[in-house]
Amino acid sequence: MGLLGIDFGEKRVGVASTDESGVFALPRMVLPNDEHLLNHVLKLLKKFGAEKIIMGESKNLDGTPNPINKDINKFAEDLRAAGVEVVLHNEVFTSQEAERLQGKNSMIDASAAAIILKSYIDTYNR
């Protein structure tokens, strides 16, 4: 089963997907967070053959939601209303990890999405 990973941000949204085996998470692209985002993501589901979306859930270290989490939940609900299965998965320090691994560049949000996706795969394939 293919998976799509999303690192949702106020301005940009990182997208990753699994390979054909469903084992590796690959950074794919960064999309603007605009009025076309939902349609772009729905098209990417088909393009990458994904059946489920894993979205980063933004929480503080004490477990309380960050302010962006409200927007994450709203987008997740929009996806669910379009018939997509969405799972929220902890994204603590994923952007920092992506930057540490590759430096700061235009694909950092996609790399953070890949880290979220790989964390989900590793957690549920044990």
C-alpha angles and dihedrals in degrees: 000000000000120000132200119209123207131195101193118206136169094252105015136030120206118214129199134168139195123254119247092277092053091231104100127058114215125194107234114172149325118243129195113252096239141122091290096056098098093050092046092052093047090053091048091054089061095040093054096035092239122165099185138031123222109201126190113248109214114219136156119247090263090058098254117131120262116232091258090059090080090060091044091054091047092052091046089053091049089053092048090050086056089055099261123139108232127189121190113218129184113267102184111159095350094131091048090049091049091050091047091052100045110009125243112313142134093280098053093107091051089049090050088052089052091051090051090048094047091049090054092048092049093046096051101034096060 
